[in-house]
Amino acid sequence: MNKNVGGIDRILRIVVGLALIALAVTNTVGVWGYIGVVPLLTGLIGWCPAYLPLGIKTCKTK
């Protein structure tokens, strides 16, 4: 797995993921808020499987 998520993209994914999970825990948005686990994990590991078929890479290449 080569990293394909970088910089601002990672930060936004982590923030949005945590916000969705927090809203789910407080029962503001219901159980659908737990979908925030997906952007949180992709932000933390730096790899997004949806980017592969689309050929998107937001991290800097070496």
Backbone as XML, in Angstrom:
<?xml version="1.0"?>
<chain id="A" units="angstrom">
  <residue number="1" name="MET">
    <atom name="N" x="0.836" y="-1.185" z="0.000"/>
    <atom name="CA" x="0.000" y="0.000" z="0.000"/>
    <atom name="C" x="0.880" y="1.247" z="0.000"/>
  </residue>
  <residue number="2" name="ASN">
    <atom name="N" x="0.917" y="1.930" z="-1.118"/>
    <atom name="CA" x="1.605" y="3.209" z="-1.174"/>
    <atom name="C" x="0.654" y="4.296" z="-0.701"/>
  </residue>
  <residue number="3" name="LYS">
    <atom name="N" x="1.189" y="5.257" z="0.023"/>
    <atom name="CA" x="0.346" y="6.346" z="0.508"/>
    <atom name="C" x="-0.160" y="7.162" z="-0.672"/>
  </residue>
  <residue number="4" name="ASN">
    <atom name="N" x="-1.457" y="7.497" z="-0.637"/>
    <atom name="CA" x="-2.025" y="8.322" z="-1.690"/>
    <atom name="C" x="-2.857" y="9.476" z="-1.123"/>
  </residue>
  <residue number="5" name="VAL">
    <atom name="N" x="-2.807" y="9.665" z="0.190"/>
    <atom name="CA" x="-3.518" y="10.756" z="0.853"/>
    <atom name="C" x="-2.480" y="11.558" z="1.625"/>
  </residue>
  <residue number="6" name="GLY">
    <atom name="N" x="-2.437" y="12.853" z="1.394"/>
    <atom name="CA" x="-1.423" y="13.632" z="2.080"/>
    <atom name="C" x="-1.897" y="15.012" z="2.490"/>
  </residue>
  <residue number="7" name="GLY">
    <atom name="N" x="-1.120" y="15.618" z="3.353"/>
    <atom name="CA" x="-1.285" y="17.003" z="3.764"/>
    <atom name="C" x="-2.657" y="17.387" z="4.266"/>
  </residue>
  <residue number="8" name="ILE">
    <atom name="N" x="-3.211" y="18.398" z="3.606"/>
    <atom name="CA" x="-4.513" y="18.955" z="3.997"/>
    <atom name="C" x="-5.600" y="17.890" z="3.921"/>
  </residue>
  <residue number="9" name="ASP">
    <atom name="N" x="-5.514" y="17.024" z="2.936"/>
    <atom name="CA" x="-6.506" y="15.951" z="2.771"/>
    <atom name="C" x="-6.569" y="15.086" z="4.025"/>
  </residue>
  <residue number="10" name="ARG">
    <atom name="N" x="-5.423" y="14.716" z="4.554"/>
    <atom name="CA" x="-5.384" y="13.877" z="5.771"/>
    <atom name="C" x="-5.993" y="14.609" z="6.954"/>
  </residue>
  <residue number="11" name="ILE">
    <atom name="N" x="-5.625" y="15.880" z="7.124"/>
    <atom name="CA" x="-6.139" y="16.657" z="8.251"/>
    <atom name="C" x="-7.650" y="16.780" z="8.174"/>
  </residue>
  <residue number="12" name="LEU">
    <atom name="N" x="-8.167" y="17.090" z="6.983"/>
    <atom name="CA" x="-9.621" y="17.221" z="6.820"/>
    <atom name="C" x="-10.341" y="15.910" z="7.089"/>
  </residue>
  <residue number="13" name="ARG">
    <atom name="N" x="-9.781" y="14.810" z="6.627"/>
    <atom name="CA" x="-10.401" y="13.500" z="6.864"/>
    <atom name="C" x="-10.474" y="13.188" z="8.362"/>
  </residue>
  <residue number="14" name="ILE">
    <atom name="N" x="-9.395" y="13.470" z="9.076"/>
    <atom name="CA" x="-9.365" y="13.188" z="10.512"/>
    <atom name="C" x="-10.369" y="14.065" z="11.254"/>
  </residue>
  <residue number="15" name="VAL">
    <atom name="N" x="-10.410" y="15.351" z="10.922"/>
    <atom name="CA" x="-11.333" y="16.273" z="11.594"/>
    <atom name="C" x="-12.784" y="15.900" z="11.311"/>
  </residue>
  <residue number="16" name="VAL">
    <atom name="N" x="-13.103" y="15.634" z="10.048"/>
    <atom name="CA" x="-14.478" y="15.268" z="9.685"/>
    <atom name="C" x="-14.865" y="13.936" z="10.323"/>
  </residue>
  <residue number="17" name="GLY">
    <atom name="N" x="-13.953" y="12.977" z="10.314"/>
    <atom name="CA" x="-14.232" y="11.686" z="10.940"/>
    <atom name="C" x="-14.521" y="11.803" z="12.419"/>
  </residue>
  <residue number="18" name="LEU">
    <atom name="N" x="-13.677" y="12.568" z="13.123"/>
    <atom name="CA" x="-13.897" y="12.763" z="14.555"/>
    <atom name="C" x="-15.199" y="13.511" z="14.827"/>
  </residue>
  <residue number="19" name="ALA">
    <atom name="N" x="-15.516" y="14.508" z="13.991"/>
    <atom name="CA" x="-16.755" y="15.267" z="14.175"/>
    <atom name="C" x="-17.978" y="14.368" z="13.985"/>
  </residue>
  <residue number="20" name="LEU">
    <atom name="N" x="-17.963" y="13.531" z="12.953"/>
    <atom name="CA" x="-19.097" y="12.627" z="12.716"/>
    <atom name="C" x="-19.266" y="11.625" z="13.858"/>
  </residue>
  <residue number="21" name="ILE">
    <atom name="N" x="-18.156" y="11.096" z="14.334"/>
    <atom name="CA" x="-18.238" y="10.141" z="15.439"/>
    <atom name="C" x="-18.756" y="10.832" z="16.698"/>
  </residue>
  <residue number="22" name="ALA">
    <atom name="N" x="-18.299" y="12.049" z="16.959"/>
    <atom name="CA" x="-18.777" y="12.793" z="18.128"/>
    <atom name="C" x="-20.271" y="13.068" z="18.029"/>
  </residue>
  <residue number="23" name="LEU">
    <atom name="N" x="-20.746" y="13.409" z="16.830"/>
    <atom name="CA" x="-22.179" y="13.642" z="16.641"/>
    <atom name="C" x="-22.981" y="12.352" z="16.832"/>
  </residue>
  <residue number="24" name="ALA">
    <atom name="N" x="-22.408" y="11.227" z="16.424"/>
    <atom name="CA" x="-23.095" y="9.941" z="16.618"/>
    <atom name="C" x="-23.143" y="9.573" z="18.093"/>
  </residue>
  <residue number="25" name="VAL">
    <atom name="N" x="-22.048" y="9.817" z="18.806"/>
    <atom name="CA" x="-21.997" y="9.483" z="20.238"/>
    <atom name="C" x="-23.013" y="10.315" z="21.018"/>
  </residue>
  <residue number="26" name="THR">
    <atom name="N" x="-23.178" y="11.583" z="20.637"/>
    <atom name="CA" x="-24.141" y="12.445" z="21.326"/>
    <atom name="C" x="-25.558" y="12.274" z="20.790"/>
  </residue>
  <residue number="27" name="ASN">
    <atom name="N" x="-25.744" y="11.338" z="19.873"/>
    <atom name="CA" x="-27.048" y="11.016" z="19.272"/>
    <atom name="C" x="-27.662" y="12.207" z="18.524"/>
  </residue>
  <residue number="28" name="THR">
    <atom name="N" x="-26.816" y="13.059" z="17.972"/>
    <atom name="CA" x="-27.284" y="14.193" z="17.180"/>
    <atom name="C" x="-27.668" y="13.754" z="15.775"/>
  </residue>
  <residue number="29" name="VAL">
    <atom name="N" x="-26.870" y="12.882" z="15.176"/>
    <atom name="CA" x="-27.143" y="12.433" z="13.812"/>
    <atom name="C" x="-27.535" y="10.957" z="13.744"/>
  </residue>
  <residue number="30" name="GLY">
    <atom name="N" x="-27.582" y="10.305" z="14.854"/>
    <atom name="CA" x="-27.942" y="8.891" z="14.867"/>
    <atom name="C" x="-26.743" y="8.011" z="14.552"/>
  </residue>
  <residue number="31" name="VAL">
    <atom name="N" x="-27.021" y="6.755" z="14.280"/>
    <atom name="CA" x="-25.945" y="5.782" z="14.056"/>
    <atom name="C" x="-25.201" y="6.018" z="12.748"/>
  </residue>
  <residue number="32" name="TRP">
    <atom name="N" x="-25.793" y="6.743" z="11.814"/>
    <atom name="CA" x="-25.116" y="7.029" z="10.548"/>
    <atom name="C" x="-23.837" y="7.828" z="10.755"/>
  </residue>
  <residue number="33" name="GLY">
    <atom name="N" x="-23.714" y="8.500" z="11.861"/>
    <atom name="CA" x="-22.507" y="9.264" z="12.155"/>
    <atom name="C" x="-21.274" y="8.398" z="12.328"/>
  </residue>
  <residue number="34" name="TYR">
    <atom name="N" x="-21.475" y="7.129" z="12.641"/>
    <atom name="CA" x="-20.341" y="6.224" z="12.808"/>
    <atom name="C" x="-19.638" y="5.925" z="11.490"/>
  </residue>
  <residue number="35" name="ILE">
    <atom name="N" x="-20.203" y="6.372" z="10.381"/>
    <atom name="CA" x="-19.518" y="6.265" z="9.096"/>
    <atom name="C" x="-18.247" y="7.120" z="9.120"/>
  </residue>
  <residue number="36" name="GLY">
    <atom name="N" x="-18.148" y="7.997" z="10.117"/>
    <atom name="CA" x="-16.953" y="8.813" z="10.298"/>
    <atom name="C" x="-15.701" y="8.001" z="10.572"/>
  </residue>
  <residue number="37" name="VAL">
    <atom name="N" x="-15.865" y="6.720" z="10.882"/>
    <atom name="CA" x="-14.719" y="5.846" z="11.083"/>
    <atom name="C" x="-13.923" y="5.718" z="9.780"/>
  </residue>
  <residue number="38" name="VAL">
    <atom name="N" x="-14.604" y="5.734" z="8.653"/>
    <atom name="CA" x="-13.932" y="5.563" z="7.356"/>
    <atom name="C" x="-12.970" y="6.715" z="7.064"/>
  </residue>
  <residue number="39" name="PRO">
    <atom name="N" x="-13.422" y="7.978" z="7.061"/>
    <atom name="CA" x="-12.446" y="9.043" z="6.806"/>
    <atom name="C" x="-11.383" y="9.144" z="7.901"/>
  </residue>
  <residue number="40" name="LEU">
    <atom name="N" x="-11.743" y="8.810" z="9.131"/>
    <atom name="CA" x="-10.763" y="8.843" z="10.209"/>
    <atom name="C" x="-9.637" y="7.847" z="9.941"/>
  </residue>
  <residue number="41" name="LEU">
    <atom name="N" x="-9.981" y="6.621" z="9.613"/>
    <atom name="CA" x="-8.962" y="5.599" z="9.360"/>
    <atom name="C" x="-8.135" y="5.908" z="8.111"/>
  </residue>
  <residue number="42" name="THR">
    <atom name="N" x="-8.787" y="6.353" z="7.039"/>
    <atom name="CA" x="-8.028" y="6.665" z="5.826"/>
    <atom name="C" x="-7.102" y="7.849" z="6.057"/>
  </residue>
  <residue number="43" name="GLY">
    <atom name="N" x="-7.515" y="8.786" z="6.892"/>
    <atom name="CA" x="-6.645" y="9.905" z="7.225"/>
    <atom name="C" x="-5.471" y="9.479" z="8.084"/>
  </residue>
  <residue number="44" name="LEU">
    <atom name="N" x="-5.713" y="8.575" z="9.006"/>
    <atom name="CA" x="-4.640" y="8.123" z="9.902"/>
    <atom name="C" x="-3.614" y="7.258" z="9.184"/>
  </residue>
  <residue number="45" name="ILE">
    <atom name="N" x="-4.062" y="6.381" z="8.292"/>
    <atom name="CA" x="-3.103" y="5.506" z="7.606"/>
    <atom name="C" x="-2.555" y="6.138" z="6.325"/>
  </residue>
  <residue number="46" name="GLY">
    <atom name="N" x="-3.213" y="7.181" z="5.808"/>
    <atom name="CA" x="-2.703" y="7.867" z="4.625"/>
    <atom name="C" x="-2.964" y="7.151" z="3.320"/>
  </residue>
  <residue number="47" name="TRP">
    <atom name="N" x="-3.919" y="6.260" z="3.294"/>
    <atom name="CA" x="-4.225" y="5.496" z="2.083"/>
    <atom name="C" x="-5.726" y="5.375" z="1.926"/>
  </residue>
  <residue number="48" name="CYS">
    <atom name="N" x="-6.220" y="5.685" z="0.721"/>
    <atom name="CA" x="-7.648" y="5.606" z="0.445"/>
    <atom name="C" x="-7.880" y="4.661" z="-0.729"/>
  </residue>
  <residue number="49" name="PRO">
    <atom name="N" x="-8.620" y="3.576" z="-0.528"/>
    <atom name="CA" x="-8.848" y="2.628" z="-1.622"/>
    <atom name="C" x="-9.680" y="3.223" z="-2.757"/>
  </residue>
  <residue number="50" name="ALA">
    <atom name="N" x="-10.499" y="4.226" z="-2.493"/>
    <atom name="CA" x="-11.308" y="4.833" z="-3.554"/>
    <atom name="C" x="-10.447" y="5.648" z="-4.511"/>
  </residue>
  <residue number="51" name="TYR">
    <atom name="N" x="-9.291" y="6.079" z="-4.075"/>
    <atom name="CA" x="-8.405" y="6.859" z="-4.944"/>
    <atom name="C" x="-7.720" y="5.984" z="-5.995"/>
  </residue>
  <residue number="52" name="LEU">
    <atom name="N" x="-7.563" y="4.690" z="-5.739"/>
    <atom name="CA" x="-6.848" y="3.817" z="-6.662"/>
    <atom name="C" x="-7.461" y="3.763" z="-8.062"/>
  </residue>
  <residue number="53" name="PRO">
    <atom name="N" x="-8.738" y="3.405" z="-8.215"/>
    <atom name="CA" x="-9.284" y="3.302" z="-9.567"/>
    <atom name="C" x="-9.402" y="4.664" z="-10.246"/>
  </residue>
  <residue number="54" name="LEU">
    <atom name="N" x="-9.462" y="5.731" z="-9.456"/>
    <atom name="CA" x="-9.581" y="7.067" z="-10.028"/>
    <atom name="C" x="-8.228" y="7.674" z="-10.345"/>
  </residue>
  <residue number="55" name="GLY">
    <atom name="N" x="-7.164" y="7.065" z="-9.860"/>
    <atom name="CA" x="-5.808" y="7.547" z="-10.126"/>
    <atom name="C" x="-5.473" y="8.845" z="-9.401"/>
  </residue>
  <residue number="56" name="ILE">
    <atom name="N" x="-6.128" y="9.098" z="-8.282"/>
    <atom name="CA" x="-5.905" y="10.331" z="-7.534"/>
    <atom name="C" x="-4.810" y="10.084" z="-6.497"/>
  </residue>
  <residue number="57" name="LYS">
    <atom name="N" x="-3.948" y="11.074" z="-6.335"/>
    <atom name="CA" x="-2.895" y="11.011" z="-5.333"/>
    <atom name="C" x="-2.671" y="12.425" z="-4.823"/>
  </residue>
  <residue number="58" name="THR">
    <atom name="N" x="-3.008" y="12.679" z="-3.546"/>
    <atom name="CA" x="-2.875" y="14.024" z="-2.996"/>
    <atom name="C" x="-1.597" y="14.220" z="-2.194"/>
  </residue>
  <residue number="59" name="CYS">
    <atom name="N" x="-0.808" y="13.171" z="-2.061"/>
    <atom name="CA" x="0.446" y="13.326" z="-1.345"/>
    <atom name="C" x="1.565" y="13.644" z="-2.333"/>
  </residue>
  <residue number="60" name="LYS">
    <atom name="N" x="2.620" y="14.235" z="-1.810"/>
    <atom name="CA" x="3.755" y="14.588" z="-2.652"/>
    <atom name="C" x="4.513" y="13.334" z="-3.041"/>
  </residue>
  <residue number="61" name="THR">
    <atom name="N" x="4.966" y="13.284" z="-4.276"/>
    <atom name="CA" x="5.743" y="12.147" z="-4.748"/>
    <atom name="C" x="7.213" y="12.388" z="-4.478"/>
  </residue>
  <residue number="62" name="LYS">
    <atom name="N" x="7.936" y="11.320" z="-4.272"/>
    <atom name="CA" x="9.372" y="11.410" z="-3.979"/>
    <atom name="C" x="10.171" y="11.241" z="-5.243"/>
  </residue>
</chain>
